[in-house]
Amino acid sequence: MRTPLIIAAVLVALAAVPPFLGLGLQNALVNVLIASLFALAFNLLIGQAGLLSFGHAAYFGVGAFATLHLMRIIEDGVIDFPTPLLPLAGAVAGLVVGAIAGFFATMRSGVYFALVTLAIAELFHALAPRWQGLFGGEAGLSSMRMPWGGITFGSTLQVYYLTLGWVAISIWVLWAYTRTPFGRLTLALRDNEQRVRFLGYNAHATKVIVFAVSAMFSGIAGALQATSNEVANYSLFSSHVSAQVVLYTFVGGSIVFFGPLLGAAIFTLFAYLISDLTRSWLLYQGLIFVLVMLYAPAGIGGIVQTHARHWQRLDWSRLAGPYALGGLGGGLVAAAVVFLTESLGVLFDEAYAVARRGAGGGYPPFEAFGIPWDPLSPVTWGVPLALFVVGLVLLLRARRAIAERWDAVRSAPAVPAAGPGPDARTASTQQIAG
């Protein structure tokens, strides 16, 4: 019962809070919603069917360009089409292109499937700048949102609510898909494709359908991007866009339905808040990805799901201390890494080279975090090194304590479910059998 209440609270917050925010944050929330839908569409492949695509930007971009072509037709007065339904163009384009590309890509599996999807996306990326009529060349395409139904769609807030409506409906459809018999078949395909074939199902056709559905919702995400920005160019097909959705999904947790949504929200807001502060924000993003993959491969969503599953059996009076110790250690290590990264960035910058030449080739003080630092002083490098060592020691101690607490939780007898009826395993067996 807690999950529907949490979802309802999040939807109420998403609907009620944006009018009180500035234009920058409203636009950032639009990007969060689009990235969340794109990540959930991608997770339909990797999380449900076990198919890792390295080129899902192709369908995101196709949806964006199809929507812009429709917007230009509406702008020229050729047809009268409702502006709120513009993402349908992205859905149709993503579905058609996804079905065609998926038919060939799903002939292979594993790393070969991933390479084929990457090649398809790179094909779009290479052709788009040269295909002037369809993709607008290097400059891309642009258009304007037209008024409809008394709404101008000229403000960021109106675009936000349009995006929120489409994303909410799309997420609900994706969630409902996982509850259908075909959704169960998709999971079986991920777990054991050979067994699916033995049961008489056409595994290749199933993978093509899943691929096309995933591409369709990726096209909707691209359409919302085009509707919001009113412009698109060939960079939407780049490997960077494909890599970003992989990062969102795995950091958020591909094994949990809402996990990719968490990853997309965290990293999109991270980019919005940090990119103006430092040019090294992509490095920090990559470090977070590496750390999550090394020490929490289930992702943030997996961590949340594990805590929710054992909530009643957790002794928070014993866990609070190790968690706080781990947070302190992580904060110290992060502070040391950020200081060293930013300081070295300044020292190797061209501006500092000019300052060195002005000082006769010496090493003048450099400024980081608004404070001057002497590059030859042991304090400048000793303090972050000490922070790193102390933080690492605290992290190791906290990790041992947390592991001991969780071993005790997992070894404790399960708490019986309240109320009459079969236990969860029996109920699940009966459901599958039925």
Secondary structure, DSSP 8 states (H G I E B T S, - for coil): -HHHHHHHHHHHHHHHSGGGS-HHHHHHHHHHHHHHHHHHHHHIIIIII----S-THHHHHHHHHHHHHHHHHHHTTS----GGGTHHHHHHHHHHHHHHHHHHHTTS-THHHHHHHHHHHHHHHHHGGG-HHHH-TTT-EE-----BTTB---SHHHHHHHHHHHHHHHHHHHHHHHTSHHHHHHHHHHH-HHHHHHTT--HHHHHHHHHHHHHHHHHHHHHHHHHHHSEE-GGGGSHHHHHHHHHHHHHH-TTSTTHHHHHHHHHHHHHHHHTTT-TTHHHHHHHHHHHHHHH-TTHHHHHHHHHHHTGGG--HHHHHHHHHHHHHHHHHHHHHHHHHHHHHHHHTSHHHHHHHHHTTTS---EEETTEEE-TT-HHHHHHHHHHHHHHHHHHHHHHHHHHHHHHHHHHS-----SSSS--HHHHHHHHHH-
